[in-house]
């Protein structure tokens, strides 16, 4: 038995594999690109390490890709086989159970299993982060915050995971509207662990939600080292920076960041696709010509129409398709979401049905220029869009599409109510996007008929 960097006992037997396992743990918390290398070393040195296989399976599952499901299932099989033939702690067994539940579609059950680990081992930073990550996928921001705050008393000031815990706390505070506390926690997290990109990005979220783009850029400037080591999460931090430049009207800088950083490596990872599609859509809503940048996203997304792992991913694939002329691929994806929604037999398919079906229908209608239909569908999805997962900042592209489709359909009163609600959720702050739409409403009421509101 070996003790890991966070103080938890595991069934490893070798010093070199234990050192590599610490690399996995610290890498996962820091979103480090080298994490899979450490995990591969652990499983090469100790192929019967059930916890390692269970964590690998969950890492694969969180990538939200249908073709990786068999590999995740193989990891579960290896973990269960190791459980039957080797020594394993009760804590490690629960990680195996969590993977089994996730792969069965019971995402909520997987979260509850990680919480069971935390009841017995509240300072298990791996379980804390996995619960946090799974709740993020489920759109459970209140649960994220409760989970973190339950275990905080167990973290001594010198606990190796305390800085990362504070980064997760910062994000959960921001997502539940406690912006001042979130900024303090995020700054403290980065002070404790300089590679905590999650905590750094939580503070960026605060500035986004409170309409302080200039201050947000000042926060990120000079701190690039905090996310340079990251896996594809680094593209997401650059995305945040691009959003701030967009709010300030610095379109040329947005385009530079898109080409040089956000789509530097043209992957089809759904998180990278979501960064790109949502940014291009925001640009187009501002009347910016994005050239042929939609094309590569649409080509990649056309190959994902049957994926169906996460509605958040599907909606961004669909956004790429509706941004081009790939009507056949859009129709295939919408039909598949319809079919999944009819099953409604697990956390994934239930979210396909609600809010997914209405949101997808709204995207398709918007792409076809049917703005009244788009508005009605997107408005239907709006109150439950958090269940699609992601953050407020990520989901705001759907909010903007709702608002702009309503403007184009002449639904000025309804759009104003949405803007008022959006402002309330942002602690009363408004970004330049919202201010411009309020100006359009005022113009539309100033004597022009509603249909004169610009469509572009």
SULKA-V772127 format. One line per field, one symbol per residue. ss: DSSP state (h for helix, s for strand, l for the rest). psi: psi as a letter, one per 40 degrees, with the letter a starting at -180 (. if undefined). burial: # if it has 24 or more other ideal C-beta (glycine too) atoms within 12 Angstrom, else .. A space follows every 10 residues. Layout:
ss=???
psi=???
burial=???
This chain:
ss=lsslllllss llllhhhhhh hhhhhhhhhh lsllhhhhhh hhhhhllllh hhhhhhhhhh hhlllhhhhh hhhhhhhhhh hhhhhllllh hhhhhhhhhh hhhlllhhhh hhhhhhhhhh llllhhhhhh hhhhhhhhll hhhhhhhhhh hhhhllllll lhhhhhhhhh hhhhhlllhh hhhhhhhhhh hhllllhhhh hhhhhhhhhl llhhhhhhhh llllhhhhls llhhhhhhhh hhhhhhhlll hhhhhhhhhh hhlllllllh hhhhhhhhhh hhhhhlllll llhhhhhhhh hhllllllll hhhhhhhhhh hhllllhhhh hhhhhhhhhh hhhlllhhhh hhhhhhhhhh hhhhhhhlll hhhhhhhhhh hhllhhhhll lhhhhhhhhh hhhhhhhhll lhhhhhhhhh hhhhhlllll lhhhhhhhhh hhhhlllllh hhllll
psi=iihideeiii eieidddddd ddddddddde fidedddddd dddddgefgd dddddddddd deefhdeedd dddddddddd ddddeahiid dddddddddd dddeegdddd dddddddddd gefgdddddd dddddddefg dddddddddd edeehidehd eddddddddd ddddeeegdd dddddddddd ddheegdddd ddddddddde fgdddddddd hefddeedei aedddddddd dddddddeeg dddddddddd ddfdhgifhd dddddddddd dddddeehhe bedddddddd ddeedecfdh dddddddddd deeafgdddd dddddddddd dddfeidddd dddheddddd dddddddeeg dddddddddd ddeeddeeaa idddeddddd ddddddddee gddddddddd ddddeffeih iddddddddd ddddefdiid eehie.
burial=.#.#####.# ##....##.# ########## ##..#..### ###..##### ########## ######.##. .##.##.### .##..#.##. ########## ###.###### ########.. ########## ########## #.###.###. ##.##...## ########## #########. ###.###### .##.###### ########## ###..##.## ..#..##.## ########## ########.. ..###.###. ###....### ########## ######...# ..##.###.# ##.##.#### ########## ####.#..## .#######.# #....##### ########## #######... ########## ##.####### ########## ########## ##.###.##. .##.###.## ####.###.# #..#.....# ..#...
